[in-house]
Amino acid sequence: MANVVQQLPALIGVVVGALASYLVGSATERRRWQRQQSTRWDEKRGQAYVEYGNAVKNVFYLCGRITNSRGLGLMREQINIADALNELGRLASERSAKWETVLLLGDPDTVLAARTWHRLVGDMQRFVRDNRTDVGGWEALFDKVEATRATFYEAARRDLGIRGPQPQPTMPQGRSYSAGRPASSGGLKALRRELTA
């Protein structure tokens, strides 16, 4: 019995050492798993934001092309309106499907910004489908959409931990849609004045 009592401190040391080793290993493994999960969801969230942004942009650009053909945009363009409206329906369905992924994976600020952008682009679709022709209404809507687009990308970049300022969009050369000018630079109305001066 005395022999067991003498060995008890060593036995307790082994048990404590094994327990400490298990706890440290378990905590390390848990942190590694959490980092992997976070990275995995960040990648999926980033992909969801990119796909959604492209889907909304496609609807936005087609609305711009349709209004261009009606003389409301910056350039005159001849397109088949019936075909364009059919394509708009297809693109709107695609946008709605991508929206569901943003709702599922996005953080609250990005979802709020995306929802505002989503609704305003929906207003653009209604403007086009209702065959409206008021230039002032189109310009105001266009500028609101551009501003909410920037807000969405700022929120998405913040959510993904991307630092630095967001690049400002510019109008690509040779494009025939009325898009690409940041609202902070004076918007569509100011750009129209520049081009006609």
C-alpha positions in Angstrom: 0.0 0.0 0.0 2.8 2.4 0.8 4.3 1.6 -2.6 1.0 2.7 -4.3 0.9 5.9 -2.3 4.5 6.7 -3.3 3.6 6.2 -6.9 0.4 8.2 -6.7 2.0 11.6 -7.6 3.5 10.1 -10.7 0.2 8.4 -11.7 -1.6 11.7 -11.2 1.0 13.5 -13.3 0.5 11.0 -16.1 -3.3 11.4 -16.0 -3.1 15.2 -15.8 -0.6 15.2 -18.7 -2.7 13.0 -20.8 -5.8 15.1 -20.1 -4.0 18.3 -20.9 -2.6 16.9 -24.1 -6.1 15.7 -25.1 -7.7 19.1 -24.3 -5.0 21.1 -26.2 -5.2 18.7 -29.2 -9.0 18.9 -29.2 -9.0 22.7 -29.0 -6.4 22.9 -31.8 -8.4 20.6 -34.0 -11.7 22.5 -33.3 -10.0 25.8 -34.3 -8.6 24.3 -37.4 -12.1 22.9 -38.3 -13.7 26.3 -37.7 -11.1 28.1 -39.9 -11.8 25.6 -42.7 -15.5 26.1 -42.3 -15.1 29.8 -42.3 -12.9 29.7 -45.4 -15.4 27.3 -47.1 -18.3 29.6 -46.5 -16.4 32.7 -47.4 -15.7 31.2 -50.8 -19.3 30.2 -51.3 -20.5 33.6 -50.2 -18.1 35.3 -52.5 -19.2 33.2 -55.4 -22.9 33.9 -54.5 -22.2 37.7 -54.5 -20.4 37.5 -57.9 -23.1 35.4 -59.5 -25.9 37.6 -58.1 -24.1 40.8 -59.2 -23.7 39.4 -62.7 -27.4 38.4 -62.9 -28.6 41.8 -61.8 -26.2 43.6 -64.1 -27.5 41.5 -67.1 -31.1 42.7 -66.3 -29.8 46.2 -65.8 -28.0 46.3 -69.1 -30.8 44.8 -71.1 -33.2 47.4 -69.6 -30.7 50.0 -70.7 -30.6 48.7 -74.2 -34.4 48.7 -74.4 -34.6 52.3 -73.2 -31.8 53.2 -75.7 -34.0 51.8 -78.5 -36.8 54.1 -77.2 -34.6 57.2 -77.2 -34.2 57.4 -73.4 -30.6 56.3 -73.0 -27.4 57.8 -74.1 -27.2 56.2 -77.5 -29.7 55.1 -80.1 -29.9 51.4 -80.7 -32.1 49.3 -82.9 -33.3 46.0 -81.2 -36.2 43.7 -81.6 -38.3 44.8 -78.5 -40.3 41.5 -78.4 -37.2 39.4 -78.3 -35.6 41.7 -75.8 -38.6 41.5 -73.5 -38.6 37.7 -73.7 -34.9 37.7 -72.8 -35.6 40.1 -70.0 -38.0 37.6 -68.5 -35.4 34.9 -68.7 -32.7 37.1 -67.1 -35.1 38.1 -64.4 -35.7 34.5 -63.5 -32.0 33.9 -63.4 -31.6 36.9 -61.1 -34.3 35.6 -58.8 -32.6 32.2 -58.5 -29.2 33.8 -57.6 -31.0 36.1 -55.1 -32.0 33.0 -53.1 -28.3 32.1 -52.6 -27.5 35.6 -51.4 -30.4 35.4 -48.9 -29.1 32.1 -47.6 -25.4 32.9 -47.3 -25.2 36.7 -47.1 -24.6 38.8 -44.0 -27.4 41.1 -43.0 -25.8 44.3 -44.3 -25.1 42.8 -47.7 -28.6 41.2 -47.9 -30.2 44.6 -47.1 -28.1 46.3 -49.8 -28.8 43.5 -52.3 -32.5 43.7 -51.6 -32.6 47.5 -52.3 -30.6 46.9 -55.6 -32.9 44.0 -56.4 -36.1 46.1 -56.0 -34.8 49.0 -58.0 -33.8 46.8 -60.9 -37.3 45.4 -60.6 -38.6 48.9 -61.0 -36.4 49.3 -64.1 -38.0 46.1 -65.5 -41.5 47.5 -64.8 -40.5 50.9 -66.4 -39.4 49.0 -69.6 -42.4 46.6 -69.6 -44.9 49.4 -69.1 -43.4 51.1 -72.1 -42.8 54.4 -70.2 -41.0 57.1 -72.1 -40.3 59.9 -69.6 -36.6 60.7 -69.7 -36.6 62.3 -66.2 -38.1 59.2 -64.6 -35.6 56.9 -66.4 -32.6 59.1 -65.4 -33.6 59.2 -61.8 -34.2 55.5 -61.6 -30.9 54.8 -63.4 -28.9 56.9 -60.9 -30.6 55.2 -58.0 -29.7 51.8 -59.3 -26.1 52.9 -59.8 -25.9 54.2 -56.3 -27.4 51.0 -54.8 -25.1 48.8 -56.9 -22.1 50.6 -55.3 -23.7 50.1 -51.8 -24.1 46.3 -52.5 -20.5 45.9 -53.6 -19.2 47.9 -50.6 -21.2 45.7 -48.2 -20.1 42.5 -50.0 -16.4 43.6 -49.9 -16.8 44.4 -46.2 -18.4 41.0 -45.5 -15.6 39.2 -47.3 -12.9 41.2 -45.6 -11.6 42.9 -48.8 -9.9 46.1 -47.8 -9.3 49.2 -49.9 -11.6 51.4 -51.9 -14.0 50.0 -54.5 -12.9 50.7 -58.0 -15.1 53.2 -59.8 -16.9 51.9 -62.9 -16.2 53.5 -66.2 -18.2 53.3 -69.5 -16.5 50.8 -71.8 -15.7 52.1 -75.3 -18.1 51.0 -78.0 -20.9 49.8 -75.7 -24.4 50.7 -76.6 -26.2 50.6 -73.3 -26.6 53.4 -70.8 -24.5 52.1 -67.9 -21.2 52.4 -66.3 -21.2 55.9 -64.9 -21.1 56.3 -61.1 -24.0 58.3 -59.7 -21.6 60.4 -57.6 -20.2 61.9 -60.8 -23.5 63.6 -61.7 -25.4 60.6 -63.0 -27.0 59.9 -66.3 -28.4 63.4 -66.8 -24.9 65.0 -66.4 -23.4 62.4 -68.8 -26.1 63.1 -71.4 -25.2 66.9 -71.2 -21.5 66.0 -71.6 -22.1 63.9 -74.7 -24.4 66.4 -76.4 -22.3 69.5 -75.6 
